[in-house]
């Protein structure tokens, strides 16, 4: 079994099928947020390195070494890649736990199985999506062919390093594209290992490239590159807008964004068992330390259920143990870095100043470890106009807002600039279907989270 003591870190760029230094020779340090100590020195790619990676990806695409491989061969390679991810699951989970502060149990039980399943699902899709024949007159034949777009750039967030790399890479590679991945500078290690496993599985050189580096240099260079055909970005809305600008100012490449969220959890008067609701609410609010764009951070509860549900939440919060992410009993690890710790704590201070009632938590703990830990926090008597209800905290902080009727619940839930996800708790199928259509969210989950 892989342990921190025998872990071998890949810390250079992976371009054209091999590891190499950044052109400038510059490196940046990544740290272990559980103790604040340096973890690795990673090659810092910039515009010259992105250009080199894009040229490698373009050459690999244009000569057809991957894009024109028979579907059965692409499928076999991606299935082997899924097998290798599964065989190296302990190592990959450890990389994400050490670098991103994620509880090791979450990495092993959630993120790694997701990555494996994602690669297998897209691999199996390769030979099951058919082209079509357009309806035409008898003297014309119209064919609709699905073709890879070309070179795809992917800019990753730091909160689900391997899982998000899999979501983006598996789909793009299955379609026959070549890729350049720019991982988050705070969590680059698992993406570099993933590229190495891809080569071992049989991906031709240049098909999957990984260039760590800063967002304002490597990320911007990828977004502006004239021969990148599409960019997918997951992260903040502020940076998402930059990628739209980069595309408009370069080659009008396609841009696929998944940005922030302030997801509502609406608990109707006819909600199911409140123990079940409480467990789901806390999972939505605290999973991955609340560092999650779909985090259910706004609990919108019918006023008749407020007191009972609040007490159950307070009682159950103690189950969310804060501690060393390498211990299997830990459910909440550290914030990703000291700057983010300060941000989360500043929002807790702001909630108090705005007049919300701190019902549970609200402080930093385990500071003697050097890590960036915050206990799970609940604010009660929150008004939806408060900043803690409107702005993405990205930490384990839940705000409770009450409502009197369905119309008010929908109004509160939709009173946000975000619209990524929502949860609805009700025993009425009529209410579920009606409100799911009224909540302005890309995904609405009923009686569950996500």
N, C-alpha and C positions, 0 to 999 in steps of 0.2 A: 504494500500500500504506500502511495506517495505521501510523504510528510514534509513539513517545511525544511527539515534538515537535508533531505535528499532531492529537493526540488531544483530542477535546472531551468533557469529563466532564459527565454529568447528575447533579446533586447535590441536587436538591429532591425532595420527595414527589411521587408521581404518583397523583393522586386525581381521579376523575370525568373522566378523559380529558385532564388537563393537569397540568403541573408547578406546584407551589405551595410556599410556605414552610411550615414548621411553625407551628402556632398560637402557640407561645411565642416563636418567632423563634430558638430555641436551635439550635446546630449542634455537631457533634463532628468531630474530625479522624481521618482514616484515614491510614495510613502505608504506605510501601513497605518490606516486611520485608527486602529485599535490601540496603538501605543505611540503614534507620532514619529516613529523611527523610519529612516530611509529603507526602502525596499529594493529598488533597482535604479540603475542609470540607463536611460533609454535613448536611442538615437533620435534626434530631433529633426525630422524632415521639414523641408520648406518648399518654395516654389520649384526649385531645380529638381528636387526629388520627386515631387508630384508629376512634373513633366516627364521625367524618366519612367515613372510607373505607368503613366497614361500611354506613353509611346510603346511600352512593352505590352500593355493591354490591347492597344489598337492593332499592333502587329499580329498578336495572337488571334484577334477577332478577324482581321482582314484575310489572313492566310487560311482560315477555316479549321485550324487545328482543334478547335472546340465547337465553334458555331456551326460547322458543317459535319460534325461527327454524327453518325447514325444515332437516332434517339435511344436505341437500346444500349449503345455504348456509353452515352452520357448518363443514362439511368444507372448502369452498373457501377460507374465511378462514384456517383453521388451516394449510392447505397453503401459502397465501401467506405466512403467518408463518414456516413452515419455510424457504421460499425466501429470505425476508429475513434470517433467521439465517445461512443459508449465504452469502448475498451479503455480509454484514457479519462474516464469520467472523474475519478478521484483527483487526478492532477489538475484538470480544468476547473473543477469545483474549488480546489484549494487556491488556484490563481485568483479567481474572482473574490473569494472570501478574504484573502490577504490584502488585495489591492483595493477593493471596493467596500470592505467592511461588512459584506453580506454574511448573515448567519450560514454556517456551513451546511446545516440541515436544509435550508432553503435552496442552496446551490445544488445539493445532491438530489433532493426530492422534487424540485420544481424546474430550475433552470436547465440542468443537464438533460433530463427527460424531454423537456420542450425542444431543446436543440436537436436531439436525436430524432424525435418525431417529426420535426419540421423538415429536416433533410430527407427523411424517408417519404414523407407525404409528397413533397415536390418531385422527388425522384420517381415515384410511382405515377405522378401526373404526366410525366414527359411523353409517354406513349399512349396517353388516353385523352388528350385534347386534340380534336380533329380540325382540319381546315374545312371550309364550307364552299358550297356552290351557290352563287347569287341567283335569285329568280330573274330570268331573262326570257326573251323570245327564242324560238327554236333555231334561229340563225346566229345566235350569239352565245358564247360560253363565258360566264363571269366567275372567276375563282377568287375567293378570299383566303389569303395565306397569312398565317401567323409567323412572324419572323422576329428574331432577336433585334433589339434596338441598337446594340453596339457596345460601347464602353459605358458602364454604370459606375458612378461614384457613390459611395455610401459613407456618411458621417455619423458616427455612433455616439450615444450618450454613455455616461459612466455608471448608470444605476443598474443596468442589466447587460453587462458587457458581452458575454457569450450568447445569451438568448437573442439579443437584438442583432448581433452579427449573423446568427443563423437565420433569423427572419428575413433579413435583407439578402444575404448571400445565396441561400438555397433557392429562392424564387428566381433571382437574376441568373444564376448559373444554370438552373434547369431549363430556362428559355434559350440558352446558348450564348448569353452575353459574357463578356469579360469584365473584370471588376478592379476598382481601386478602393480600398477601405481606409478611411482615416478614423482610427479609434479615438475616443476621448483621451486627452493627455493624462487624466487621473486613473485610467484603467485600460492600458494597452496590451497587457501580457497575454490574455486569453485569445485575442484576435490574432496575434503573431503565431501562437501555437496552432490555432485553427488553420492558418495558411499552410503551415508546415504539414499538418495532417492531410490537407487537401492534396499537396504534392505527393505525399506517400500513397494516397488513394488512387492517384493517376491523373490528376488535373495537369494538363500540359503547362509548360513554363509560360508565364505571362498572363494566365487566365485569372488568377486570384493574387492580387498584390496588396500589401498592407504597409501604409506609411504613417507611423506615429508622428505627432508634431502638434504645434499650437493651432488653435482654431483660426486666429487672425492671419496666420501665414499659410500653413498647409491646407487648412479647411477652405480658406478664401481662394487659394490657388486652384483647388479642385472645383469649387463652384464657378470659377471664371474660365476654366480651361476650354479652349475653343474646339477641342476634339472629344470632349466628354459629351455623351448623348443624353444622359439623364443623371440626376442626383437625387438620392433619397436621404433625408435628414430627420433625425429624432432629437428633440431638445427644446429649448425655450422658444417662445413666440418671437422674441426679439431677434434671435439668430435666424429663425426661420424666415423672417422678413428679409434678412440680408441675402439669403440664398435666392429668393425671388429677384432681388435686385441684381445679384451676380449674373443670373440667367438673362435678365433683360439687357444687361450691359455687355453680354458676350454673344453667345450663339443661340439664345432662346431655347436652351436645353430644357427638357422636361424636369420638373421639380416635384417631388412627392414629400410632403411634410407630415410629421406627427409632432405636434407641439404640446403645450401645457394643458393643465386641467384643474378644475376646482369642483370636482364631481359631487353632485348631491346624492344623498341617500334618503329617500322619502319613505317614512314609516306611517302608513295610513292607520286610521282608527281600527280597521278590521285586520290588522297585521296578524301573522301567525304567532306561534309561541314566542314570547319575548326572550326566552333564553336563547332560542335559535337566532332571533333577530340580533341580540347583543353580540353573539359570537360572530355573526356576519359583519356587523358594523365595525367591530374592532379589527377584524381581518382586513376590511376595506381601508381602514384608516391607518393601520400600523404595519401592515406587511411591507417588507423591505424598508423599514424605518420611516415609512411615509414618503420615501424618496421614489416616487412613482407618479407618473403623469395621470394615471387613472385613479389615484388615491381618493377614496370617498371621505373627503375632509369636512364636508358640510352635512351634518345630520339634521334633517328637517322632519320633525316628529309631531304627530297630532298631540295637542295640548292635554288630552285625557290620558295619554300614555307616558307623558314626560317624566313624572316623578319615579314611576316604577322602572322604566327603561334606564334612566340615569343611574339609579342605584345598582342595577345589574351591570352596567358598564363599569362603574367604579369598582365593584366587587371583582369583575373579571379582568380588569386591567392588571391586577397583580400576577395573572398568569403569563403576562408578556414580559418575560425575564430579560433584563438588560445586562449585557456582559460580553465576554470574549467571544467573537464570532466563530472561533474554532471549536467551541464547546457545543455539543449537540443540543443541550438544553436551552441555549440562548435563542431568543426569538427577536430581539432588537439589538443590532450591533451599533457601531459608531456612525455619526455623520461622516460624510465622505472626506471632509477636510476641515481645518480650523476655521477658514473663512465661512464655510457653510454652517458650522456650529454657531458662529456669532450671528449669522443671519436668522437661524431658527430661534435662538434665544432672544434676539431683538423683537421678533414677532410675538413671542410670549410676553415680553415687557409691554409691547404695544397693545396686546389684548387687554391687559390689566388697565392700561391708561385709557383705553376706549370705553371702559366700564363693563366689560364682560367679567363673569364670575369664574375664577379658577376653581374647578371642581375636583381636579386630580392632576398630580404631576407638576410640571412647570419648571424643572430645574435641571442643571447639569449634574451628572454623577460620575463616579469613578475617575475623577480628574487626576488622582494619584498615579493612574496607569499611563498618563500622557495621551490617552485616547479622547475621542470627541463624542461622548455619550450624553444623550438627553433622555429622560424618562418619558414614557407615553403620557400625553397631556390631554385633558378635556376642559374646554371652556363652555360654560353654560350661560344662558340669558344673553345670547349673541343676537345682535341685529344684523340683518343681511347687508346693510350698508357699511358695516365696519370693515376695515382693511383686512382683518384676519378672516373675514368671510369672503372677501373679493379677490385677494391676492394669493398666489400660489406660494405656500410656505415651504413645501417639499421636506417636511419633517413629520414626526409622529404627533400631530396636533389636530384634534377634532373639535369643531365648533357646533354647538347645539342651538337650533332655531326652532321655535314652535309655530304651529299654524292651527287655524280653526276649521277650515273646510278645504275641499279639493281644489277649488279655484285659487285660493291663497297659496296652497302647496305648490301648484304648478307655477304660479307667478314668482314665488321665491326661488324655486329651482332654476328657472330660466333667467333670472336676474343676475347674469354673469356674462363676462366676455368670452368664456370658454364654452365648449360643447363636445367634450370628448366622450364622456361616459356618464351613466347614472344607474342607481339601483332603486328599485321600488319594492316595498314590502306590503303585501295585501293578500287576503284569501279569496278575493273576488276576481273571477276571470274577466268580468265586464270592466271592472276598475283597471285591471292590469292592461287590457287591450286599449282602453280609452286613453289612459294616462301615458302609456308607452308612445302613443302617437302625438301626445301633447308635449312631452319632455324633449327639449331641443338638445339631443345628445346623439352621437354617432352610434353608441351601443347602449341599450337599456336592458339591464338584467332584472329579472323578477324573482324575488325571494332568494337571492343569492348575490354574491359579488363577482363581477367579471365572468 
